[in-house]
Amino acid sequence: MKQTIKRLSALLLAMAMALCLLSANVWAAEEAEEDVSVPSAGEAADDGREARVEPQKVVETGECGESSEYELRDDGLLIIRWSGKGHGMQPLTKHFSGDERIKRLDISSGVSAIPYSTFFGCTNLREANICLVGAGGAGSATQIKSIGASAFYGCTSLTHISLPTVLETLEDRAFEGCTKLHTVRFNNKLKSIGEDVFKDCTTLDNVTLPASLENLGKGAFSGCTGMGNLTIPEGKLRGIRAEDETAAQMKGQELQGMHSGVFANCTKLSNILLTGALEVIPSGTFSGCTNLRYMRINSGIKEICISAFEDCTKLETVEFPNTLKVIGVSAFLNCPRLKAVSIPDSVSNINFWALGFKDNLTDTKVDGFTINGNSGTEAEAYADANGFKFVDLSKVPRSGFTRVENKKKGLISCYWTKKVGGSGYELQCSTDKRFKKNVTRMYLSHNTIVNGGFSGLKKGIYYVRIRTIGKTAGRYSEWSSAIKVKVTKGYDLSMPALTSVKPGKKGEFKAKWKRNTDGKGYQLQYCTVKTFKKNVKTVSFFRNSAVNFTAKKLKKGWYYVRVRTIKGKKTSAWCKTKSVLVS
């Protein structure tokens, strides 16, 4: 009993000591917390702990329009929003030009326009977001339809800007000299980009103009040395002739369309896609685009104006459409790598120094410059007047093989040299040296293609020949001499011809092919993957009179179909694949 009392007393004493120690620790912690100094915002604590983030302070407020107010915080954020006053949205009235305190801009509501020079020279402004939607009220939704002239001129720290979805007009020089601006997303309601709007925005990258665009001002993207790709989509934008532009200026009139020098000196520009309603490429449009190597002038263009491609020093190939009528003065002046051009019969006027000249003051010509065209046309007249070599396309040059070989199974490979004056080539392959029967034809639509062949051939003797297709419809050169080829690496059976694959009833397609007496039957494969690497269905037919098949119980989607001949364990090559959409 005494031992039990002693143990109980010891336990109570231990508990009392523990409570005393705990109280002391709590008191010490409270004392220590009172001695800790809190670092200011952005300053690290002495013991390595993360500093407390203080709320940003508002350093300036005020009204900036009849229906808008602003606040500027000490971290450089400028917020403009609806003030709850006025009737509807109104333009900004306060100018923030040259204010180096502004680093970010957020216009969330209450503004209908950003007027002239509002943020001119705000050199520390890095980001501008002017497309957010406000919360509640008659003027809460941002409806900015215009950004005024020089509104963001010289904002040299601005990297990207979000434009309002209802924006219709960017006035002259709105973003000129924004040398760090690399991203601009255009909305599908933008109608006008004024003069020099993005001039010298040297880091602006790929540009896709909206189809809604009706006016593209003089020099709008000139000097954008970082822009590598340009797309002008189908839309309302048309080109303006220099004389029309001058006449309108003299009368004080505005002229809608794409003006002169829009993309001048875009030295990185290498890929241009013109798919709009353009009929004219205005003067100086791509002058000084020194990285441009290939240019395909789209169908519909009727005139290339003065100096449109002057000083494109790396330009090597230009393709003109058969709608072109006029090539203006110095249009391709100082394009030393452009050694040859083909001029369509539609061209009725080629002006001074338009093609083949390095310098118009000294009449220095491009060495070996050649003009291809039909005799009796403006192309021949220009070549004769300037002493250039002229290749008559009405006389289609004859082609010939440089090498014919059979190295891969069932394949005859043919090689030849490019023929200037042709638009492509026709190849024929036959088991008959007179090419009266068993003839397979191949058409190549470009004269730069210099090899082709015939695949899926069985073992045996074949004959191949080639001729040049002329630039003028219905013109061909004479056939080359026939080349005899022995196909030792071939198939034992010839492949069948798949004549049609059509959709049938719901979940079905129907396939037909020509009967091939070379074998005893056929194999048909269909698949949802063009490469036939997975989900392949194979159907076999063990009589050569079977020439059709209906696939049933299929899921919706695209299917790919092919057929080959079989005879015991022997097979032909697969025929060319056809596709069909099953509903």
PyMOL commands that set and color helices and strands:
alter all, ss='L'
color gray80, all
select helices_A, chain A and resi 2-35+242-250+378-386
alter helices_A, ss='H'
color red, helices_A
select strands_A, chain A and resi 58-65+68-73+77-82+104-107+113-114+127-129+146-147+160-162+169-170+183-185+192-193+207-208+215-216+229-232+271-274+280-281+294-296+303-304+317-319+326-327+340-342+349-350+357-359+364-365+370-373+389-392+401-405+412-416+422-430+439-444+451-454+460-470+483-487+498-503+509-513+521-527+537-541+548-551+557-567+570-571+578-582
alter strands_A, ss='S'
color yellow, strands_A
deselect
rebuild
show_as cartoon
